Amino acid sequence: MLRKTIVFFLVLAVAAIAAIFASLNPAVIPLDLAFGEIQAPLTLVLVACLALGWILGLVSASFMIFRMMAQRRTLRRSLGLAEKEIDNLRTMPLPEADSESSIPERDKRA
C-alpha cells in the first residue's frame, strides 16, 4: 500500500513538472525530418524523443533478456538431468564393505 502511494505521488510530481515545463516553453520549433519539415511545440518534441529513446532501450534490452531466458531453460534442463543421475546413484546398491576386492589398491597401502 505504501509503495503504491509513493509511486502515485512520484508520477503526480513528474506530471506537475512536465506541465510547468510545457507552460514555460510554448515555443514552436521547426523539425527537418529529411523528407519534410514540420513545425512542432518544443514540449512535444522532447516528449517524443524521450518516448523513442525508451522504446529503443526496451528493444535493445529484450535481446539480452531473451538470450538469458534461453540460457535459463538450458540450465534447468541440465539441472534436471543431474538430479536424475543423483537419484539413480542413490538407489544403486552399495558394494560389500568387508570384502578385500572392493578396496582400491591405493587404499590398501595406507
PyMOL commands that set and color helices and strands:
alter all, ss='L'
color gray80, all
select helices_A, chain A and resi 2-24+42-91+100-102+105-108
alter helices_A, ss='H'
color red, helices_A
select strands_A, chain A and resi 28-32+37-41
alter strands_A, ss='S'
color yellow, strands_A
deselect
rebuild
show_as cartoon
